[in-house]
Amino acid sequence: MSEATTVEGRVDAEGRLVAADPPLAALHAQAGGDAGGMLAVPQIAALARLARRLGITISRAAVAADGEHDVDLWVRAEPKGEEVSLAITGWTGREARPAAAAPSAEREADFLRAAADWMWETDDTLRLTSLSPGAAASIGRNPTDLIGKQLTRLFRFRESGDGALPILAALAEHKAFDNQVAELRGGRKGHFALSGVPLIDGMGRFAGFRGSAAALQAESSDAPLSIPRDNSAFGERLDRALRTPLAGIIDNAERLRAQPDGPLRRDYAGYATDIAAAGRHLLSLVDDLVDLQAIERPDFRPEAEAIDLADIARRAAGLLAVRAADSGVSIDAPGEGESLPATGDFTRTLQILVNLIANAIRYTPEGGQVWIRTEREADIAAIIVADQGKGIAEDDQERIFGKFERVDPSEPGGTGLGLYIARRLARAMQGELDVDSAPGQGARFTFTLPSRAEG
């Protein structure tokens, strides 16, 4: 088949392949799908689901298994009413790629990811098509709210020393770029170095960028922006020694679990799931250790800015909504019209609340609820996060705020650093974090910050 040939199909609201040109129908059947049944090619089905969920057109490269061979595809998934229209080009068969060999685009993405705080992707007009979950804490917004928006809605680009804008030059020439300094829009403070590589579709056309964002900092408004450095040898080598290989382990395990080249033995699929879960646990430990290095420095000073605790609580609840739903737990967050003005660091406050709500979800049984309430007394603004877990004995209520301490170390879960870091951050912002609990009665965590007058 010519690479320029466009193969079309349609997927309904339930994920069924209701129409398909012969090559797509054959690939669907080869993967075990039935005529008119659920689309059985996982790579294409995933893009169709993403396009439907976000309500925007998604264009991505994909590799699917076709018998003993692989086929390279460029899939364009466009929502049309309740259905998703598929247009597939670049249909190129080849020998199955050995598991250890990664395509060059993936190697480039791994290189970007190694130095990134979070990742992003755009289409050929710089509309965002993907933001990694790590973006939430940095930009103070739910990443899904920005999908389909121009990258310039998120960032204001700064000229380089020679007056050029690297990202625009790269857009014009369809090439990679590096060190585009960008400032967050929308009232949040923050500067980032953006780097990106071009995405090329199945017909050799430019289709957008896959890129990274690395936080920058400056000692003053007049000082040049620079990548933050930790003075300790541990901090300097942490990402290189741990984060990058762990990210690769997780990525490869998730690919195995998705079974892109056909069904695996059930025990192998289970091993892949366990490996990915263990990798994510270790990666969360790395993240906590990085935070620990930062907050224990003598010069650590969080921002003191005007924030709305009720709004940040709603954002944190939104970021954890999928996790709660997967656990069968509902979250009762502050209402849209509720406000609780306070003084603190937006990003660090969001970090604390995400930690508290995630813990509450973890310990609340299926069918239970997590409550988030706001209170104000004199010059104190408070957020209360309550769960329906098994509770915490009085003797353990202070211990859980220590380093590497957990209520029950035998249970699967966090690193034992989350509450220690959260309390240190709360106190660094002139606030406090306490717990009130009893066995069998759940736990109630109260996070306070200095309040401020409304308006």
N, C-alpha and C positions, 0 to 999 in steps of 0.2 A: 504494500500500500504506500502511496506517495505521502511524504511528510506533510505536504500542503493540503491533503484531503481533510475535510472537517467531518467528523463523525458526531452525530447528534443523538440526543435522547431526552426523556422527561422523567422526573421523579415526583411522585405525588406527596401529599402532606404526611403520609404514613411511612415514607421511605421506599415505596414500591416503584420498580422500574416499569412504568406504564407504556413507554414507547422507546424504541431504540433502533438505530441503524444496525445492519447485520454485524459489523465488527464488534460493536459494543454488546449486542445480544449474545454473540459467541463468547466474548470474554466473561460476561455475566454467567453464562451456562457453565463455562470451564471452571468458574469459582464455586460451582454448586448451586447457583440460583435457578429458580423456576420461572417460567414465562409469567409475567405479571406479578412476580413475588418481590420480596425485599431485595434491593440492590445488593448483590453479594460481593462486589469488588470493594474491599474496605477503604482503599485510598480514595476512590471516587465518591463512595457513600459518605465518608467523613466530610469532604468538601461540600457536598450537597446539603448536609445537615448544618454546617457552619454558615453557608450562604442564607439558608432559610432562617436560622436563628438570629443572624445579624441584620437581615433584610437588605443586604448589599451584594453586588457581584463579586465573586472571589475567583481569582485566576492563580493557579499554582501548578508547579511541576509535580509529577507523580510517577512512580515506578510500580507496575503491577505484574503479577506472575501470570504467564500464559503457557500452561503445560510445563515443559522443561526449560522454557525460555522466559526472559523478562521482556517487558515492553515499556519503553519510555513514552510518557504522555504529557501533554499540557492541557489541563482541564480548566474550562471556564464554566462556572456555575452561577446562573442568574435567576434570582427569585422572580416568578411571574404568578401573582395571585397566591394560591395555595400550593402551586407546584414550583419546581426548580428545573429550568432548562439547562441542559448540558451541551457544550460544544467542545469536542476533543480534537486537538491537532497534534502534529509532531509524532505520529504513531510509528515508532521505530522499534522493531524487534531486535534482540541480541541475546547472546548467551547469558545465562544467569550470572550475576555478579557475585563473586565470593563474599561471604559475610563481612570479612575484614576490610574490604575495599569500599571507601566512601567516595561519592562523586565530588568533584572539585567544589561545587557550590556548597556542599555540606562542610568540606574542610575549611572553606572561607568563613562560613558561619561559625564553626568551632573556634577559629582564630579571633573573630569579633567577640564571641561570647566570653572568651577567657578574660578579657579586659573590661567587660561590660557590667554595669549595675543592672541593666535590663535591655531587652531587645525589642525591635519594632520592624514592621514591614509596611510598604506602601505599594500602590499601583503606579502606572506610568504617569499619572497626574499628581503624584505626591499625596493621594488620599490614603489614610491609614487603613490597612486591612488586618493588622495584628499588632497587639501590644502584650508583652509578657507580663505575668502577674506581679513581678517585682516593680513594675512601673507605679503601682498604686501608692506605695509609701512615699516615693520621690515626688510625684506630681500632685498628690493630695486629691486625686479624682479617681472614680471607677474607670478602669481602662475601657470597658465596653461602651461607656458614654461617648468615647472619642472615635470609635470605629466608623469609618465612612466620612470622617471630617478631614480637612486638609491638615498636613503636618504643620503648616504655618498657623493653624488655630491653637496648636499646643506650644509652639516655639516662635520666638523672634530671633532670626539669624543675625549674627555679628560678622562684620567684615574682618578678613585676616589683615596682617600687617601691610600687604600690598594692595589693599582695597578690594580684594576679590571675595566672593562667596563660594567656597569649595563645592557645596551641595548643588548650587545652580549650574556651575561649570560642568559638574558630573552629569547633571540631568540633560544638559544640552548635548554632551558627547557620549552619553550612555556608558559611563565608565565608573570605576570605584572612586571613592573620596575618603578623606581622613581629616580629623581634627576641625570639623565645622563647629565653632563655638555657638551655642544657642542658649537663649534665656527663656525661662518659663513665662508664659502669659497667664493672665487670669488672677493676678494678685499674689500668687505664691512666689517665694524667693527661690532662686536656684539657677545655676548655670551648668551646662553639660557639653561635653565634647562628643559630637556625633560622627560616626564612621559608617560607611555602607558599601555594599557590593551590588552590582546590577543583577536583576533577575531577567533571564532570557526565555521566551516561550518556545513552544515546540516548532515554530516556523522561523526561529532566529530573530524574533523581534523583541525590543526592549519592553519589559512588562512591569518595571518598578524597582524598588530597592529593598534589600534585607540589611538591617543596620543595628548598631549598638549605641547605647547612651552611657557615658561614664561621667559621674559627678565631678565638678570642678569646684575649687574654693579659692578665695583670695583673702589676704590679711586685712585689706581695707578696700574701699570702693575704687581707689586709684591704683591698687596693686594689680599686676597681671594675674590672670586666673591660672591655677596650676592643679595638677592631679594630687589629691591628698596622699600623704605618706605617713606611715606609722614608723616611729623611730626604732622600734624593737625589731630584731632579726626575725622573730616569729611573725610579726605583722607583715613584714616585707615579703615573706615567702609563702604566706598562708594560701593566697589564691592560687599561686602557681603550683604549690605542692599538693593541695587538697581539692580546691573547688573544681578546677578544670577536669582532672581525671574522674572525680565523682559525677560531674555532669555527663561525661561520656558514658560512664557505667549505667546511669539512669536512662539515658537516651537509648542505648543499645538494648537494655532490658525491656523498655517500653516497646521497642520495635519488635522484639521477639514475642512479647505478650500479644501484640496486635496481629501476629501471624500473617504478615503480608505475602508470604510465599506459599500459603496453604496451611492446613491444620497441623498443629503440633500434638505430640502425645500430651495427655492431660497433665502428667506430672511435670513435663518440661515447661508447659505454660505456667504452672504453679510456681516452679523455681524462678521463672522470669519475674513474676509478680512479687515474690519475696525479695529478690535482688533489688528491684526498683524501690520497694518500700524501705529496705535497709539503706539504700543509697540516699534516699530523700531524708531519712533520719540523720545520717551522718552530715549531709549538706546543711540541715538545720542547725546542727551542732557547730559547724564552721561559721554560719551566720551569727550564732550567739557568741562565739568566741571573738569574732571581729567586733561586735558591739561591746563585749566585755573589755577588750583592749581600749576602745574609745572612751567609754564612760569612766574608766578608772584612771585615766590620765589626769594629772593635776590641773591642766588647762581646759578641761572639758566644760563647755558652757552652752547649753541649749538656747535656742532663740526665746525671747520674751515678746510675743506678738499677740494681737487681739484674735481670739479664736472663739468658736461656738461649739461647746462641748456636745450639745444635742445633735448638731449637724455631723460632727466627727463620729459620734456613736452610730448614727444612721449609715454613714459611709462604711464603717467597720462591719456593721451587720450585713450590709449589702455585699461586701467582699467575701463574707463567709456563708452566704445564703445557700450556695450549692453544697458546701460541706454539711451544713445543717440538714438540708433536704435528704442527702445521701444517708445521714444517720437517723432519719425519721424524727428530727427535732425541729420545733418551730421557734422563731425568735420574735419576741414582742419588744420592738424598738421604739424610741421616742417618735411621736407623730411629726408629720411634715411641718406643722405650724409651731412646733415647740422649739424654744431657743434657750440657751444657757451660756451667756457671755462669760468668758474667762480669759486669763492671761497665761500663755504657755507656748510651747513649740508644736506647731501643727503636726509635723511628721512624727515626732516622738510621742505625741498624744495618741495619734492613730496607731502607732506601734503598740502602745500599752493596751489600748482597747481591743485590738485584734488579738493580742495574747490572752486577755481575760475572757473574751467571748469564745475563742477557740477552745480554751480549757473548759468553759462551761458546757460547750457542745460535747466535748469528749466525755465528760462525766455524767451528762444527763442521759437517762435511758431512752430507748426508742419510744416515741409517742409523747415524750415530755416536752417541756418548754424552758427557754432561757428568757429571763426578764431583764430589761435594761431601763433603769429609771433615773430621772434627774432630780436633784434637790439643790436648794440654795438657802444658806443661812448666814446672815451678816455678810462678811467678806469672803465666804467660802462657797465655791461651786463644786458640786459632787455628782459623780456618775456611779450608780450602783448596778453591778452585774450579778444576778442571782441564778443559780442552777437548781436542778432537782436530783443532784447526785447523792452519793452515800454519805456526804458530809465529812468534816475534818475534826478530829478530836482536839480538845483544848490544848493538850501538850504539844500537838504538831503544828498549831496555827502560827507560831513564830518561826519554827524550824523550816517551813516550806519556802520562806523568803531567803534562805541561805543558798550559797553556791552549790550546785549539783544536788540539791535536795528535792525529793518528791514525796507526796503523801504515801504512795505504795510503790517502791522501786521495782517490784515484780511485775507491775502492769505495763503494757506497751504504751508509748506516748512520747512526751517531750524529753528535753535534754537535762532538765533540772536547773536550767539557768534563766528561764523565761521570767519567773516571778522576781528573782533577784535583780535582773536587769530592769524590770518594770518598776520596782520600788526605787531603785537608784535613780532612774529617770524622773519619776514623780517628785522625789525629794530635790533633785537638781533644778526642777522648775518651781521650787518653793511649795510643793504640794505633798501629798501622802498617799499611801496605798495600804489598806488594812483588810482583814477578813473577819467575818463573824459567822460561826458555824457550830454545828453539833452533829454527832453521828446520827445518820438516818434522816437528817433534816436539810440536806443540801448545803450549799455555801453561798455567802453573800460578800462579794468584794466591793469595797468602797474606794474610789479613786477621786481625790480632791485636788483642786488647783485654786489659786487666788481668783476671786470673781472680779468682774469689772462692770461698770455701769453700762446699761444698754444705750445704744445710740452713739 
